[in-house]
């Protein structure tokens, strides 16, 4: 157990992760999307379990998810939708997240989902951008109620 994390905090972050995923399940059902297409499970784990991490900050969550999806959209729109091109899209998303200082490792899945699912720009808006906003909003409120001052560490790097 981490000595800097009291048991109460472990329990509340675990509950928050579960509630956050339940929220995403509800949104996926409402939007009639397969749950596998909602790429936020690992983001919720990071934001709830390691809220002090630079990669768990709101700018990284939002920017990382949207930019990664846009990289996938660019590849699928300009080149095609083969699994080999998904690798190109993921690599591009890593570069773009580094260049914009929005690295959020869980977001890399968006580039893969965009290419392998041959999704359009509407997928970038829903579920990616809207889902990332919901995740950040949920985490902000949840952390304020359960562990004030922990998250976000910063809105801007």
Secondary structure, 3 states (H helix, E strand, C coil): CCCCCCHHHHHHHHHHHHHHHHHHHHHHHHCCCCHHHCCCHHHHHHHHHCCCCHHHCHHHHHHHHHHHHHHHHHHHHHCCCCHHHHHHHHHHHHHHHHHCCCCCHHHHHHHHHHHHCCCCHHHHHHHHHHHHHHHHHHHHHHHHHHCCCCCCCCCCC
